[in-house]
Every structure is written in structure tokens, then in C-alpha cells.
Amino acid sequence: MNYVLDDKTVCHGAVKEMGDIILPVLADSVFSPDYFCGEVLGYCSESYYVFYAEDWVNQLLKTKPAYLADNNYVNNLYEDIAKNP
């Protein structure tokens, strides 16, 4: 997924608002010595499982029942109610 922000002030504002939350998380995960050494530099033998949310969502959506497939389930309920009050 790619997001394009035309207004650079959004980025600056987001960093100011969330920087104190995001930076410690990055320091403890992506920039931790173990992860960085193994996954980025390829020197260490430890392997990490990388969770790709989009892949998980796609797998989950494959199991969606046919009557929900068009994402119109609630609208169809209202149409049925309108037809048979």
C-alpha cells in the first residue's frame, strides 16, 4: 500500500504528535541489535517472522461466505424490510 501526502505539514504534525510513541517502538523492534543484524545486515543467524497484515486479510477474505461477498449484506436487509414491512 502506498500513501501519498500532498501536504507536507501533515507529516510534520504526525511526527510531532506520535514521535514519542513511534520512536521507542522502532528502537525496540526494527532498530534493535538482534533484528537489525539478522534481517538488515544478514550477519546474524537469528530469523524473525515478519507479519504481513495484507496477506492475512486476503487469506481471511477468501473464507468470506458468498452472501457477504458483495459487502452489501446490511443494505439487503434494509431492502427486505422495506419490501415486507
Contacts in CASP RR format, 6 or more apart in sequence:
PFRMAT RR
TARGET T0000
AUTHOR 0000-0000-0000
METHOD contacts of the structure
MODEL  1
MNYVLDDKTVCHGAVKEMGDIILPVLADSVFSPDYFCGEVLGYCSESYYV
FYAEDWVNQLLKTKPAYLADNNYVNNLYEDIAKNP
1 54 0 8 1.000
5 11 0 8 1.000
29 35 0 8 1.000
30 36 0 8 1.000
34 44 0 8 1.000
34 46 0 8 1.000
35 48 0 8 1.000
37 43 0 8 1.000
37 44 0 8 1.000
37 46 0 8 1.000
38 44 0 8 1.000
38 45 0 8 1.000
38 46 0 8 1.000
38 47 0 8 1.000
38 48 0 8 1.000
39 48 0 8 1.000
39 50 0 8 1.000
67 73 0 8 1.000
END
